[in-house]
Amino acid sequence: MNLTRRQATAWAGSLALPARAQSPWPARPLRLVVPFTPGGTTDLLARALAPELQQRLGQSVVVDNRAGAGGNIGSAEVAKATDGHTLLMGTVGTHAINAALYPRLPFDPVKDFAPITLVAAVPNVLVLNPAHAARYGIQSVPDLIRVARARPGQLNMASSGNGTSIHLAGELFKAMTGSFMLHFPYRGSGPALMDLIAGNMDLMFDNLPSALPHIKAGKLLALAVTSAQRSPAAPELPTVAEAGGAVLKGYEASSWFGLLAPSGQPADQVARLQREAAAALSTPGLRERLAGQGAVAGGGSSAEFVALIASESAKWAKVVKVSGAKVD
């Protein structure tokens, strides 16, 4: 998705529209839609933020998992919501990748949403089933490149769904190394991880928060993180670019997650949601909890989130083109 200057300006400007007279809001529990299955990072972040928002808004915040189509099903449901009490935990996939990957989307990532705030940014981590890694003799990124090149199509790469950063991280790796691994998209990171741990998959470029407990428990072998710098949550892991040498120079594929409302949400309500989410994300307890999982807490302005989505959309459109990624 390539945003024109006019679109970006209009989107940001819509956040400053005069507030209409409103009844006390929220008037009933809020529904926070997670467009993936339970157990993945999107779900973990939503469930960490929900009780904090509930305390500040004075109404329950119920997390509702609506998985499928790389996050498109849940996102489309929120885009069409008119009840004034439905929000989305969007991702780099739903709002910066899918428009470039899917021929058609059931929603417009720009026109149908009012960005509230960035919730968190996280690196992905390259993980393998330990038994499979031992079988293939893979203990490092160069080992993986060697095996993937020598045995095209024999390694199975799980992802949380088509168009997610987990999927694109793998596609970029394949494109830069000239290797081929079979992609198996799941309806979320949770079930993909379970199949990887069970030995039904070989590897995955998962978000660090959902993979880290399994890495620490020895259920997964971690080779590298996909961010530009090492993660404070796992400083012993090199970056993919660092571990891969010249062939992977410049490799970077991180993820982010943010709170969005349908575009028809009154501006005063969007502003209040931003203030309350930012206040929650600034508390030491929540920041430390997220940091321990490998996530960097957000909480910036709505305008900053709009700008991030615009820049990330342009970046990932290029990655989709270069990698040749397709919807399976």
Wavefront OBJ file of the C-alpha trace (Angstrom):
o trace
v 0.000 0.000 0.000
v 1.516 3.307 -1.104
v 0.016 6.318 0.679
v -0.072 9.615 -1.138
v 0.820 12.763 0.789
v -2.816 13.822 0.464
v -4.092 10.536 1.958
v -1.671 10.650 4.872
v -2.555 14.292 5.574
v -6.273 13.567 5.404
v -5.911 10.578 7.707
v -3.937 12.510 10.303
v -6.244 15.499 9.968
v -9.320 13.410 10.654
v -8.059 12.887 14.181
v -8.468 16.581 14.898
v -12.132 16.904 13.798
v -14.343 18.743 16.288
v -15.965 16.385 18.762
v -19.719 15.889 18.466
v -21.929 15.988 21.516
v -21.786 12.512 22.996
v -23.437 10.527 25.748
v -21.072 9.330 28.475
v -18.641 6.932 26.854
v -17.928 4.073 27.080
v -21.505 3.150 27.935
v -20.888 -0.617 27.986
v -18.009 -3.118 27.774
v -15.515 -2.629 24.952
v -14.596 -5.470 22.610
v -10.922 -5.654 21.626
v -10.657 -7.829 18.536
v -7.456 -9.838 18.048
v -7.375 -11.027 14.414
v -5.351 -14.140 15.299
v -5.715 -17.189 17.534
v -4.889 -17.151 21.271
v -1.282 -17.681 22.327
v 0.502 -15.459 19.822
v 2.078 -12.081 20.469
v -0.937 -10.086 19.224
v -3.090 -11.940 21.736
v -0.537 -11.632 24.559
v -0.269 -7.865 24.094
v -4.022 -7.400 23.937
v -4.507 -9.368 27.156
v -1.756 -7.385 28.877
v -3.276 -4.040 27.864
v -6.977 -4.880 28.358
v -7.089 -4.816 32.189
v -5.128 -1.557 32.246
v -7.616 0.068 29.865
v -10.511 -1.403 31.824
v -9.265 0.253 35.011
v -8.932 3.632 33.313
v -12.119 3.570 31.232
v -14.414 2.176 33.901
v -15.770 -0.560 31.629
v -14.724 -4.139 30.913
v -12.440 -4.685 27.918
v -13.116 -8.125 26.450
v -10.525 -9.686 24.142
v -12.206 -11.433 21.201
v -10.093 -13.646 18.896
v -11.301 -13.549 15.271
v -8.618 -15.365 13.308
v -8.168 -16.089 9.633
v -6.734 -14.860 6.316
v -3.599 -13.300 7.802
v -5.620 -11.103 10.140
v -8.009 -9.888 7.439
v -11.166 -11.483 8.856
v -10.962 -9.848 12.265
v -9.778 -6.543 10.816
v -12.688 -6.424 8.374
v -15.129 -7.075 11.209
v -13.815 -4.079 13.137
v -13.763 -1.889 10.013
v -17.496 -2.488 9.593
v -18.377 -2.054 13.294
v -20.730 0.830 14.082
v -21.480 0.192 17.757
v -18.780 2.579 19.003
v -17.391 -0.039 21.382
v -15.255 -2.239 19.106
v -11.484 -1.859 18.766
v -8.735 -3.730 16.922
v -5.267 -4.860 17.941
v -3.789 -4.329 14.491
v -0.370 -5.435 13.322
v 2.291 -4.688 10.749
v 0.612 -7.454 8.745
v -2.946 -6.148 8.787
v -2.006 -2.495 8.243
v 1.299 -2.415 6.338
v 1.812 -5.730 4.527
v -1.503 -7.231 3.462
v -2.435 -4.440 1.053
v 0.686 -5.237 -0.985
v 0.257 -9.010 -0.719
v -3.443 -9.630 -1.289
v -5.086 -8.740 -4.626
v -8.176 -7.590 -2.698
v -8.808 -6.774 0.937
v -12.230 -6.763 2.636
v -11.319 -3.403 4.198
v -9.240 -0.313 3.445
v -6.338 -0.057 5.944
v -6.339 3.741 5.597
v -9.942 4.836 5.095
v -11.637 2.346 7.409
v -9.607 2.925 10.588
v -8.667 5.620 13.072
v -5.193 4.783 14.463
v -5.032 5.296 18.236
v -1.506 4.441 19.351
v 1.376 2.057 18.838
v 1.220 -0.570 21.585
v 4.565 -2.318 21.128
v 7.368 -3.151 18.713
v 9.121 -6.517 18.807
v 11.777 -8.404 16.857
v 11.053 -11.779 15.332
v 13.278 -14.708 16.207
v 14.409 -17.587 13.996
v 13.578 -20.797 15.881
v 13.815 -24.484 14.995
v 12.533 -27.715 16.446
v 15.651 -28.942 18.331
v 15.343 -32.554 17.168
v 14.946 -31.506 13.547
v 17.873 -29.106 13.831
v 20.055 -31.925 15.152
v 18.908 -34.243 12.378
v 19.904 -31.738 9.692
v 23.033 -30.542 11.499
v 21.731 -26.999 11.909
v 23.165 -25.018 14.815
v 23.641 -21.610 13.186
v 22.278 -19.347 10.465
v 25.029 -20.422 7.994
v 24.059 -24.050 8.688
v 20.435 -23.257 7.838
v 21.434 -21.522 4.610
v 23.568 -24.506 3.606
v 20.826 -27.056 4.259
v 18.035 -24.966 2.693
v 20.085 -24.502 -0.468
v 21.149 -28.154 -0.664
v 17.669 -29.538 0.032
v 15.185 -27.182 -1.630
v 11.644 -27.754 -0.413
v 12.582 -30.260 2.301
v 12.436 -27.766 5.181
v 8.971 -26.708 6.332
v 8.537 -23.102 7.478
v 5.539 -22.340 9.678
v 3.992 -18.886 10.024
v 1.092 -17.220 11.820
v -0.624 -16.621 8.480
v -0.175 -15.188 5.013
v 0.999 -11.595 5.060
v 2.176 -11.517 8.654
v 5.659 -10.257 9.484
v 6.456 -13.843 10.494
v 5.666 -14.961 6.946
v 7.496 -12.070 5.286
v 10.568 -12.499 7.501
v 10.905 -15.994 6.094
v 10.245 -14.917 2.524
v 12.896 -12.208 2.762
v 15.358 -14.747 4.181
v 14.648 -17.100 1.280
v 15.020 -14.344 -1.304
v 18.310 -13.036 0.089
v 19.872 -16.502 0.493
v 18.570 -18.009 -2.736
v 16.974 -20.874 -0.850
v 13.553 -22.500 -0.889
v 11.516 -23.726 2.077
v 7.857 -24.757 2.006
v 5.610 -22.226 3.711
v 2.754 -23.460 5.915
v 0.476 -20.609 7.079
v -1.526 -21.132 10.281
v -4.373 -19.086 11.775
v -2.042 -17.594 14.366
v 1.311 -17.951 16.066
v -0.050 -20.142 18.879
v -0.999 -23.197 16.789
v 2.055 -22.765 14.562
v 4.331 -22.856 17.613
v 2.598 -25.926 18.990
v 3.107 -27.792 15.713
v 6.741 -26.676 15.617
v 7.350 -27.906 19.156
v 5.520 -31.164 18.365
v 7.844 -31.796 15.428
v 5.326 -31.251 12.637
v 7.285 -28.226 11.357
v 11.003 -27.506 11.045
v 11.327 -23.782 11.688
v 9.603 -20.454 12.131
v 10.394 -16.716 12.312
v 8.126 -16.093 15.307
v 7.583 -12.899 17.305
v 9.989 -12.976 20.244
v 7.407 -12.562 23.070
v 5.470 -15.712 22.148
v 8.583 -17.798 21.384
v 10.774 -16.723 24.322
v 9.219 -18.957 27.028
v 9.680 -22.010 24.785
v 13.269 -21.014 24.016
v 14.041 -20.700 27.732
v 12.390 -24.069 28.375
v 14.559 -25.740 25.735
v 11.582 -26.629 23.545
v 12.878 -24.462 20.683
v 16.364 -23.756 19.352
v 16.863 -20.039 18.649
v 19.460 -18.984 16.070
v 19.025 -15.223 15.662
v 16.685 -12.238 15.967
v 15.441 -10.405 12.892
v 15.845 -6.843 14.204
v 18.649 -4.463 13.287
v 20.095 -4.719 16.816
v 20.232 -7.505 19.381
v 17.314 -7.746 21.781
v 17.875 -6.896 25.467
v 15.535 -9.792 26.288
v 17.891 -12.271 24.589
v 21.261 -10.502 24.209
v 23.075 -13.764 23.530
v 21.301 -14.121 20.181
v 22.932 -12.429 17.181
v 20.881 -10.638 14.554
v 20.202 -12.486 11.312
v 22.299 -9.902 9.466
v 25.138 -10.347 11.945
v 25.052 -14.158 11.840
v 24.459 -14.492 8.097
v 27.453 -12.502 6.889
v 27.537 -10.801 3.497
v 24.616 -12.756 2.059
v 22.225 -11.354 4.698
v 23.708 -7.869 5.071
v 20.917 -5.376 5.748
v 18.359 -8.027 6.665
v 15.721 -6.623 9.061
v 12.125 -7.698 9.594
v 10.580 -6.617 12.872
v 6.958 -6.494 13.983
v 4.711 -3.933 15.613
v 1.234 -3.910 17.099
v -1.179 -1.044 17.605
v -4.631 -0.052 18.763
v -7.132 1.112 16.137
v -10.810 2.054 16.032
v -13.234 2.107 13.100
v -12.985 5.337 11.126
v -16.399 6.472 12.346
v -15.277 6.617 15.985
v -15.773 10.180 17.301
v -12.516 12.106 17.580
v -12.940 12.806 21.293
v -13.235 9.077 21.996
v -10.148 8.316 19.898
v -8.262 11.007 21.817
v -9.357 9.567 25.152
v -8.349 6.053 24.113
v -4.930 7.353 23.114
v -4.457 9.116 26.447
v -5.527 6.108 28.491
v -3.517 3.594 26.457
v -0.438 5.831 26.606
v -0.844 6.190 30.383
v -1.115 2.412 30.751
v 1.935 1.790 28.571
v 3.978 4.284 30.606
v 3.495 2.454 33.898
v 6.659 0.682 35.093
v 4.807 -2.570 35.703
v 3.479 -2.948 32.170
v 6.661 -1.653 30.541
v 8.761 -4.137 32.512
v 6.364 -6.961 31.705
v 6.589 -6.224 27.989
v 10.363 -5.765 28.132
v 10.725 -9.148 29.789
v 8.951 -10.654 26.786
v 11.180 -8.848 24.307
v 8.729 -6.062 23.424
v 9.320 -2.298 23.531
v 6.234 -0.460 24.813
v 4.718 2.255 22.610
v 2.200 4.869 23.659
v 2.937 7.684 21.224
v 0.421 10.039 19.643
v -2.140 9.035 17.045
v -0.352 11.203 14.483
v 2.910 9.344 15.148
v 1.113 6.035 14.633
v -0.345 7.299 11.347
v 3.164 8.223 10.165
v 4.545 4.825 11.197
v 1.864 2.972 9.251
v 2.547 5.088 6.164
v 6.312 4.526 6.245
v 5.977 0.824 7.026
v 3.483 0.350 4.184
v 6.018 1.686 1.695
v 8.809 -0.433 3.175
v 6.899 -3.701 3.164
v 5.517 -3.158 -0.331
v 9.135 -3.218 -1.503
v 9.855 -6.366 0.541
v 6.852 -8.134 -0.988
v 8.066 -7.194 -4.471
v 11.697 -8.154 -3.896
v 10.897 -11.430 -2.152
v 8.254 -12.480 -4.639
v 6.005 -13.438 -1.708
v 2.588 -14.727 -2.675
v -0.565 -15.691 -0.839
v -0.583 -19.486 -0.593
l 1 2 3 4 5 6 7 8 9 10 11 12 13 14 15 16 17 18 19 20 21 22 23 24 25 26 27 28 29 30 31 32 33 34 35 36 37 38 39 40 41 42 43 44 45 46 47 48 49 50 51 52 53 54 55 56 57 58 59 60 61 62 63 64 65 66 67 68 69 70 71 72 73 74 75 76 77 78 79 80 81 82 83 84 85 86 87 88 89 90 91 92 93 94 95 96 97 98 99 100 101 102 103 104 105 106 107 108 109 110 111 112 113 114 115 116 117 118 119 120 121 122 123 124 125 126 127 128 129 130 131 132 133 134 135 136 137 138 139 140 141 142 143 144 145 146 147 148 149 150 151 152 153 154 155 156 157 158 159 160 161 162 163 164 165 166 167 168 169 170 171 172 173 174 175 176 177 178 179 180 181 182 183 184 185 186 187 188 189 190 191 192 193 194 195 196 197 198 199 200 201 202 203 204 205 206 207 208 209 210 211 212 213 214 215 216 217 218 219 220 221 222 223 224 225 226 227 228 229 230 231 232 233 234 235 236 237 238 239 240 241 242 243 244 245 246 247 248 249 250 251 252 253 254 255 256 257 258 259 260 261 262 263 264 265 266 267 268 269 270 271 272 273 274 275 276 277 278 279 280 281 282 283 284 285 286 287 288 289 290 291 292 293 294 295 296 297 298 299 300 301 302 303 304 305 306 307 308 309 310 311 312 313 314 315 316 317 318 319 320 321 322 323 324 325 326 327 328
